[in-house]
Amino acid sequence: MKEPKPNVNGVVTEALPNTFFRVKLEDGREIITYLAGKMRMNRIRVLIGDKVKIELEPYGGKGRIIQRM
């Protein structure tokens, strides 16, 4: 059975090409994130300054934006 991935909140600080974003997390770290497939399908816009919920990958690296709040 898969373990749930940790979710954290953050604020979008920079929009990068190909629906990548730089996000500042609540604990002060900045990571590169990408838009989840459901958000792309439903054409949900994410702009600089938006608060987002991110699903972190267990091995570090990128995160996935799963919700705009």
Buried (B, 14 or more C-beta within 10 A) or exposed (E): EEEEEEEBEBEBEEEEEEBBBBBBBEEEEEBEBBBBEEBEEEEEEBEEEBEBBBBBEEEEEEBBBBBBE
